[in-house]
């Protein structure tokens, strides 16, 4: 080129750059005022205003990044545009980085599109900006564009993109990038290798991560920390610990991230002694002051059960951040140390540390556990003030407070207002209604949850099954069991335990045993549920066999286990075995008898006719006998017609609970059986004076998804004529088999003919007649009753089971009766 033309070309290029950049400057809409201090900036840089020095501007922009002065950086950008905008590529990249670091991503994108030229650094800088802003799709598109335009794929590019995949939780896509890295020979680079380890860690491929680590030529501290963290995060705790030991042997000192990962490995291995040793190592290097290390230490000590050491560690770490405060409050709440959780929350507020959504959720969990409604309301006011009431974690915790305090109306208000419902939201209201005893609403919400296509969890299924158990609706329970099988939740212990309980309480003890036998793993609750199930069905010997098997499996029995065992002995009349188990509780099982155990023993002795021993045992109780103890003795007195002792027992109960309806009724029945009608009238008069009403007898039966209820002499059922016809037929057939009415079961002063007519309209017989009509021939008939089945109905149903050749299961207030071929599972001991 002619040397004379060169100055003209440079001048023309300068003017073109100036014009183009001024156009871009006007499009951006930057204020001219922001460009005012130009001379001052340039003076500080030692640059003459008449000269354009790209390197000097780059230094000034770098200074803006370091000092976090984006406004000053924009002013410099304006000055650059005014002076022609002829930065070199290095300067443009620093300007782009300034916009990215200042979170002005839109401006960064505009600048990127208008840059006269771009290189790998330009692309990587903007990819980083997209990644930090959570715009992952845009970041991936930029990487594809970088590759298509033929820019260099260096270690910096691969490291940035692999970090992007980790942020997207798409580490498995690292396979494709790994191939490219291998082809270009970057697999031995420490930075690239560590980024690959992180990507494989996210997708759980620790084996490949180890291969990558072994292929790094010059391993640095970051590489070692990366592989230790990879194994610790994927529950390969032993391998993580071994790698940490190797790292120390080759001379590397652990950093804060290494310590945090190794503490997690100690926790996973339950190597709490080693964890304390590492704590000493962290103290020597002063890393206990680091937030990550401090929280890992708190996690180690709290999960080891040493909450006092955790508190001491908490006192020694910096507490300006919300994380350690939230962590300790959460751990206190989870360990049912609710007062400590609330106290720490108050200390946190005094320290002027602002709580976040997790802090509020944890302190509300403490309020829920301690049923502190007023405190929960105060925290709710605070939550509303700081604008966190719409956060799903906080709103779920608030709902739990109201649910545990029995305020389901308030809970449902929050549920309806919740904008972001998740499975925990639904579970909270379902569990709330189950605990309140409203199984119907719980099941209705469960169906709504499925209709909204919210994924049910083991908590959902176990709660829905508990609702079925409380309502004794077997068909619904079977349908939910089918759902658990489809979703594989039937393998969860908590769901299997709920299934055992549901089948047992719905009268299908064989299905309960089948679920129990098919469990791969059983916990204490599984054994207790099966023992209680057999006890409920009067199958005491089966319950004791399960208890013996439990001991063979080295599962330690609890207080609840022994309650089930003693209850089974009481229901089956196993007097000697029951006394033996009660005597050996302290010696063999290190369990001090509580009021429930004494209640079972009083019933066992009293029902067996040992009323004197029952009274003696009550006198030996080391604490005040409860209402249940005296009520058990009263029930035994009614059976054995001991009027004087029954009167004393009733008096003790009524001293503690004057409005107790069951005691008045038992006392009245006892007098009526003895035909002391004046005393019957006196008891009823007292009931009327106190406003105590007898609970009417009610029986119900499930048919085709509907529950049908019957009361004594009920004529309201749509099929009453057919039911009465069936009762007449049953009356005639049972008489032929030898059934003789027991008129003593009618506690009214009427003629025998009238008594017989009254016996045949008892609620359980009406339900039975309906069941024979409406249920398939040969299938079991299951009836539930809210009171104790009367002696005459018991005898009649035994005969009916022989006449209709069907199994009839009746659950009364105390237990189940299985009638078949003229016999009852209770052996007439009930």
TIDOGU-849353 format. One record per residue (C-alpha): x, y, z; residue in three letters. Coordinates in steps of 0.02 Angstrom, whole numbers, plus 50000, padded with zeros to 5 digits. Layout:
XYZAla/...
***
This chain:
500005000050000Unk/500585017749961Unk/501335025350117Unk/500525042150076Unk/498785034750087Unk/499025027350262Unk/498675043550361Unk/497055046250262Unk/496505028550293Unk/496835030250481Unk/495905046850485Unk/494435039550389Unk/494375024350507Unk/494435035650661Unk/493005046450597Unk/491975030950553Unk/492245023550727Unk/491765040150805Unk/490165041550704Unk/489635023450734Unk/489955024750919Unk/489025041150934Unk/487525032750852Unk/487655018550980Unk/487875031451118Unk/486245040251069Unk/485325023651057Unk/485845018851233Unk/485135034951301Unk/486595038351419Unk/486495055351502Unk/487785068051446Unk/487995072851628Unk/488765055751665Unk/490175059851544Unk/490625076351629Unk/492055070751740Unk/493045064351589Unk/494495075851609Unk/494655070951791Unk/494665052351747Unk/495945054551611Unk/497005065651723Unk/497085052151853Unk/497605039951718Unk/498985051451658Unk/498235052951484Unk/498115068751382Unk/496305073051335Unk/496865075351154Unk/497495057351143Unk/496485041051143Unk/497385027751245Unk/496415011251245Unk/497555003751377Unk/497255018251497Unk/495375016851477Unk/495494998151507Unk/496425001551671Unk/495085014151724Unk/493685001751685Unk/494604988251782Unk/494705000251929Unk/492815002951919Unk/492564984051929Unk/493704982352081Unk/492894996852173Unk/491124991752120Unk/490745008652041Unk/489595004651893Unk/489015022751880Unk/490795028651853Unk/491045014551728Unk/489525020351628Unk/490255037951627Unk/491875031051556Unk/490885021651424Unk/490065038151373Unk/491765046551362Unk/492435032251256Unk/490965033951137Unk/491175052851126Unk/493005050751083Unk/492675038550942Unk/492465022251036Unk/494025014650960Unk/494445003251105Unk/495454987951064Unk/494694970551093Unk/495514969551265Unk/494654985751317Unk/492964980451248Unk/493054964151346Unk/493424973451508Unk/491954985151475Unk/490854969951443Unk/491474962051604Unk/491054978151698Unk/489234977151642Unk/489134958451684Unk/489904960751858Unk/488714975251892Unk/487194964451847Unk/486754975451697Unk/486474960351586Unk/485374969251457Unk/486714982551431Unk/488024968751423Unk/487044959951285Unk/486854976051184Unk/488694979751201Unk/489134961851150Unk/488064963250992Unk/488844980150945Unk/490664975650977Unk/491684977550816Unk/492484960750849Unk/492334946650977Unk/493444932851040Unk/493314918151160Unk/493484929651312Unk/491984939951252Unk/490884924551239Unk/491444917051405Unk/491154933651495Unk/489364934851434Unk/489054916151464Unk/489584919251644Unk/488344933751654Unk/486914923051588Unk/487364909051709Unk/487424920651861Unk/485714927651814Unk/484954910351798Unk/484664912151610Unk/485404895251571Unk/484634892851399Unk/485404909151338Unk/487084903651408Unk/487004886951316Unk/486524895651154Unk/488044907051171Unk/489184891951194Unk/488474884051036Unk/488714900450943Unk/490524901851007Unk/490874884550938Unk/490014887750771Unk/490954904050742Unk/492584894650761Unk/493264902950917Unk/494574894251020Unk/493944880851143Unk/495204883351282Unk/495184877151463Unk/494324893351516Unk/492854889551400Unk/492664871551459Unk/492794876351643Unk/491444889751624Unk/490264878351528Unk/490474863751649Unk/490074875451793Unk/488524880651696Unk/487984862351681Unk/488214860251870Unk/487134875751900Unk/485804868351786Unk/485914851651880Unk/486294843551712Unk/487974835851752Unk/487584820651644Unk/487804831851489Unk/489634832851538Unk/489894816351445Unk/489814825351277Unk/490944839551333Unk/492154826951409Unk/492394819151237Unk/492814836051161Unk/494014839851306Unk/494884823251279Unk/495104826351092Unk/495884843351123Unk/497044836551258Unk/496384846851403Unk/495904832051515Unk/497524833451615Unk/497244851851654Unk/496884854451840Unk/495534867651813Unk/494614857651679Unk/494804841451775Unk/494084849051934Unk/492604856151837Unk/492304838751763Unk/492364831151937Unk/491024843451994Unk/489924839051845Unk/490074820351874Unk/489764823052059Unk/488074831052022Unk/487494815851922Unk/488224803352047Unk/489594796151935Unk/490964795452067Unk/491864781551972Unk/492124792651818Unk/492554807351930Unk/493944796852009Unk/494624792451835Unk/494654810951789Unk/495544815151953Unk/496864801651924Unk/497164808951749Unk/497584826551812Unk/499464828851797Unk/499754842451926Unk/498434840952061Unk/498174856652164Unk/497204860252322Unk/495604863552223Unk/495724846752134Unk/495934837252297Unk/494504846752378Unk/493424843352225Unk/493644824452232Unk/493434823652422Unk/491824833752407Unk/491224822852263Unk/491364806852366Unk/490634814952524Unk/489144822252431Unk/488754805252353Unk/488794796152520Unk/490444787452485Unk/491054792852656Unk/492434780152681Unk/493234784252513Unk/493094802952549Unk/494014800452713Unk/495384790052629Unk/495634803352495Unk/495754816652629Unk/497134806452714Unk/498064804652548Unk/497934823452521Unk/498724826752691Unk/500124814152657Unk/500624822752493Unk/500784839052588Unk/499204848852551Unk/498364858152693Unk/496454857552693Unk/495454873352659Unk/493724878052720Unk/492824867852585Unk/493894852552621Unk/493484853352806Unk/491614855252771Unk/491624839652660Unk/492644829052780Unk/491504833752925Unk/490064827252820Unk/491024810952790Unk/491294809252978Unk/489434811553005Unk/489014798552873Unk/490214785952952Unk/489624790753127Unk/491464793453165Unk/491114807053292Unk/492804804753377Unk/493704807953212Unk/492564823053187Unk/493134830353353Unk/494954827653302Unk/494644836853139Unk/493814850553239Unk/495474852553330Unk/496374853553163Unk/495154866953104Unk/495444876753264Unk/497324876653235Unk/497104883753059Unk/495734895953117Unk/494504888852991Unk/493174886753126Unk/492814905153095Unk/492294901052916Unk/490414900152886Unk/490464883552789Unk/491554875052918Unk/490524881953062Unk/488894875352992Unk/489674858352953Unk/490264857553134Unk/488524861753198Unk/487804848053087Unk/489064835453154Unk/488734839053337Unk/486844840453326Unk/486644824253229Unk/487804815253348Unk/486534819553483Unk/487734831353571Unk/486714847253564Unk/487734855153706Unk/489364853653606Unk/488434860453456Unk/487914875553559Unk/489714878053616Unk/490324877253435Unk/488964889653388Unk/489564901953521Unk/491334901253449Unk/490914904753266Unk/490484921753190Unk/488624925253205Unk/488364939853087Unk/487614928452954Unk/485844921352966Unk/486374903552919Unk/487124897553085Unk/485664905253181Unk/484394896853067Unk/485334880453078Unk/485324879853269Unk/483494885253281Unk/483044871453156Unk/484014858153251Unk/483234863153418Unk/481504862353338Unk/481854845453258Unk/482464838353425Unk/480864844253512Unk/481854856953614Unk/480584870053570Unk/480924882253712Unk/482754882853664Unk/482284885953481Unk/481154900553529Unk/482464907453649Unk/483784907053512Unk/482604915753391Unk/482404929753519Unk/484304930953541Unk/484474931953352Unk/483294946753346Unk/484254955253487Unk/485854952653386Unk/485014962253243Unk/485194947653123Unk/483744947453000Unk/482844930552993Unk/482484922552824Unk/481104910752769Unk/482014895552840Unk/482224903953010Unk/480354907853018Unk/479894890252960Unk/480974882553099Unk/480334893653240Unk/478544890353181Unk/478914871653186Unk/479394874053370Unk/477764883453400Unk/476784869253318Unk/477644855753421Unk/477324864853586Unk/475574869753525Unk/475994887953560Unk/474584896253465Unk/474844913853535Unk/476714913453499Unk/476354906753325Unk/475184921353293Unk/476534933753348Unk/477784925853230Unk/476464926553092Unk/476294945453118Unk/478184947153102Unk/478154936552943Unk/476814947652865Unk/477814963352908Unk/479364957152817Unk/478334950652669Unk/478754932152686Unk/476964926252714Unk/476834920552532Unk/478404909752544Unk/477884891452531Unk/479024885752674Unk/478354898952792Unk/476524896852743Unk/476664877852765Unk/477424880252938Unk/476034892452986Unk/474714880052929Unk/475554866753036Unk/475444878053190Unk/473564880453168Unk/473304861953127Unk/474254855753280Unk/473284868153389Unk/471634861253322Unk/471204877253227Unk/470834869153059Unk/469754883652999Unk/471254895453010Unk/472334881952932Unk/471144880152784Unk/471094899052759Unk/472984899052737Unk/472844883652625Unk/471584892352510Unk/472634908352505Unk/474254898952468Unk/474834903052291Unk/476184889752280Unk/475484873652352Unk/476654858752356Unk/476504841152427Unk/476934847452602Unk/475504860052593Unk/474244846352553Unk/474994834352680Unk/474864847352819Unk/472974849452801Unk/472674830752774Unk/473684826252931Unk/472814840353025Unk/471084833152991Unk/471664815453031Unk/472344821153201Unk/470724830453233Unk/469764814353201Unk/468904820553043Unk/469364806452924Unk/468044810952795Unk/468764828252762Unk/470514820952759Unk/470024808452624Unk/469104821852526Unk/470684832452524Unk/471704817152474Unk/470574814752322Unk/470714833352279Unk/472604831852289Unk/472584817652163Unk/471384827352049Unk/472604842052048Unk/473974829651999Unk/475064833752150Unk/476274819552180Unk/475794810552340Unk/477184805352460Unk/477354792052595Unk/476654804852719Unk/475114807352609Unk/474754788852591Unk/475064784752774Unk/473914799052828Unk/472534793852706Unk/472654776052771Unk/472524782352950Unk/470914791252898Unk/470264774752827Unk/470714765952989Unk/469794778853095Unk/468244777252986Unk/468444758352965Unk/468154759952776Unk/469004744552706Unk/468584747052522Unk/469374764352517Unk/470884757452610Unk/471084743752479Unk/471014756652338Unk/472364767252423Unk/473404751352447Unk/473284748652258Unk/473904766452228Unk/475404763552343Unk/475844747752246Unk/475764757252080Unk/476874771152146Unk/478044759152241Unk/477684768052405Unk/477074751652479Unk/478904747452510Unk/479084762352628Unk/479034756752810Unk/477874770852864Unk/476604766052729Unk/476714747352769Unk/476434751152953Unk/474904761552909Unk/474254747352800Unk/474424734952944Unk/473474746753058Unk/472124750152927Unk/471784731852887Unk/471774727453073Unk/470564741453118Unk/469454737552969Unk/469254719453024Unk/470414711052898Unk/471754704253014Unk/472334691452884Unk/472754705352760Unk/473654714752899Unk/474724699352931Unk/475064697352745Unk/475724715252733Unk/476774712252889Unk/477544696252818Unk/477954704452651Unk/478924718952730Unk/480774718452687Unk/481214728752839Unk/480234730753000Unk/480424743753136Unk/479724744153313Unk/478094751953249Unk/477824737153130Unk/477934724553271Unk/476844735153386Unk/475514737253252Unk/475404718453224Unk/475354714453410Unk/474004727653439Unk/473044721253287Unk/472974703553354Unk/472524710253527Unk/471094720353451Unk/470414704553368Unk/470524694353529Unk/471894683353457Unk/472994684253611Unk/474054669053576Unk/474474675453400Unk/474964692153477Unk/476134683453600Unk/476914673353460Unk/477304689453366Unk/478044696653526Unk/479174681453547Unk/479724682953366Unk/480094701453395Unk/481264696653537Unk/482104683453428Unk/482464697153299Unk/483304707353438Unk/482064721653421Unk/481934730353589Unk/480134731953650Unk/479484748753710Unk/478144753953834Unk/476894753553691Unk/477404735653646Unk/477034729653823Unk/475364738753823Unk/474914728553668Unk/475524712353748Unk/474564715053912Unk/473024720553815Unk/473124704453712Unk/473214694153873Unk/471734703653945Unk/470654701453789Unk/471034682953777Unk/470944679353964Unk/472774673853974Unk/472924677854158Unk/474544668654201Unk/475494674954048Unk/474894692754078Unk/475464692554259Unk/477144685254208Unk/477464698854077Unk/476924712554198Unk/478084706054334Unk/479584704954215Unk/479374722154137Unk/480704730754244Unk/481874715854262Unk/481874709454082Unk/481444724853979Unk/481964739354092Unk/480244747054073Unk/479374755254221Unk/477494751654215Unk/476454766854171Unk/474584769854195Unk/474144760754032Unk/475004744854094Unk/474084745654260Unk/472434748354169Unk/472724732654065Unk/473144722554221Unk/471604728754316Unk/470514723554169Unk/471424706754153Unk/471184702754338Unk/469444709954349Unk/468804701454191Unk/469504685054256Unk/468494686854416Unk/469984691654526Unk/469174707854584Unk/470054707454753Unk/471754706354666Unk/471254720354549Unk/470844731554698Unk/472474726854782Unk/473454731354624Unk/472604748354617Unk/473154751654796Unk/474954747254745Unk/475014759654600Unk/476424771954645Unk/475454786854576Unk/473654792754571Unk/472554780054477Unk/471754787554322Unk/469954787354264Unk/470374772854147Unk/470924761754292Unk/469314764254389Unk/468284762554230Unk/469124745754194Unk/468684739854369Unk/466894746054347Unk/466724736254184Unk/467314720454272Unk/466074723454414Unk/464644724954289Unk/465114708154211Unk/465274699454379Unk/463804708854457Unk/464794715554605Unk/463644730054642Unk/464534737354794Unk/466274737654717Unk/465504743954554Unk/464684758254649Unk/466344763054730Unk/467244762254560Unk/465904773054479Unk/466024785554622Unk/467924787154597Unk/467694790054410Unk/466344803154436Unk/467414812254564Unk/468704815054427Unk/467504816954279Unk/465744821454339Unk/465084822354160Unk/465734805054109Unk/464284797654011Unk/464984779854000Unk/465104778054189Unk/463304783554217Unk/462724770954087Unk/463764756554159Unk/463124760354334Unk/461334761054271Unk/461554744554177Unk/462294736254330Unk/460784741154435Unk/459584736154295Unk/460394718854281Unk/460114716754468Unk/458334723454443Unk/458614737554568Unk/457494749254470Unk/457484763154600Unk/459364765054583Unk/459184764754393Unk/457934778954405Unk/459094788454524Unk/460574787054405Unk/459514792954258Unk/458854807354362Unk/460634812654403Unk/461094811654219Unk/459634822854175Unk/460104835154313Unk/461914836054254Unk/461414837154071Unk/462294820654033Unk/461544811653883Unk/461784793453840Unk/462634790753673Unk/461394781653561Unk/461884764653495Unk/462484766153316Unk/463054752853192Unk/463684755653015Unk/464184745252865Unk/465094749752705Unk/464354744652537Unk/464964749852365Unk/465924764852432Unk/464474771152538Unk/464274769852727Unk/462544765452792Unk/462114769852973Unk/460804761653085Unk/460144765853259Unk/459044755153373Unk/457334752453292Unk/457864763053142Unk/456484764353011Unk/457264778452909Unk/458294767852788Unk/457604767552609Unk/457654748452610Unk/456844746552781Unk/455484734452718Unk/456734722452642Unk/457804723752800Unk/456314719652911Unk/455874704952798Unk/457644698352813Unk/457574700253003Unk/455954690253010Unk/456754676452907Unk/458324676353018Unk/457224675953175Unk/456324660653111Unk/457924651653054Unk/458914655053214Unk/457514648453323Unk/457604632053228Unk/459484630953264Unk/459164632553451Unk/459354651353480Unk/458514657053641Unk/458334675753675Unk/459224682553828Unk/457964694553902Unk/459234700954030Unk/460044710553886Unk/458534722153884Unk/458794733854030Unk/457004740054032Unk/455554735054145Unk/454444727654007Unk/453634710753966Unk/454664696753887Unk/453734698053722Unk/454144716353710Unk/455964712653756Unk/456134700053614Unk/455444712553489Unk/456674725753552Unk/458144713653537Unk/457824710653352Unk/457904729253309Unk/459614732253387Unk/460704742553271Unk/461964728553236Unk/460564716653180Unk/459844729753062Unk/461584732452988Unk/461824713552974Unk/460174711052883Unk/460644724952761Unk/462374717152736Unk/461634700152695Unk/460514708352564Unk/461764720152484Unk/463464711452491Unk/463974697352373Unk/463564679852432Unk/465024671352518Unk/465974687552555Unk/466324692952735Unk/465104705352814Unk/465964718852917Unk/464964729153042Unk/465584743053156Unk/464744747953319Unk/465064762653437Unk/464564753153596Unk/464914735953670Unk/463944722253582Unk/462564715253694Unk/462574697053750Unk/460994692653653Unk/461624700153489Unk/463244690553515Unk/462274674153532Unk/461094678153388Unk/462494682753266Unk/463384666353307Unk/461814657153250Unk/461584668453098Unk/463374665053039Unk/462924646453036Unk/461264649452947Unk/461954660652808Unk/463654651752801Unk/464634667852797Unk/465984675852903Unk/465274690453002Unk/466504702853080Unk/465854714853212Unk/466944728353289Unk/466234735553450Unk/467014748953560Unk/468244736553637Unk/468734723653506Unk/468314713253352Unk/467214697753349Unk/467414685553204Unk/465834674753189Unk/465944659153081Unk/465014642553080Unk/464144646553244Unk/465734651253338Unk/466574667753387Unk/468444671253390Unk/468284678053567Unk/467774660953634Unk/466354669853724Unk/467654678653833Unk/467324697053807Unk/
***
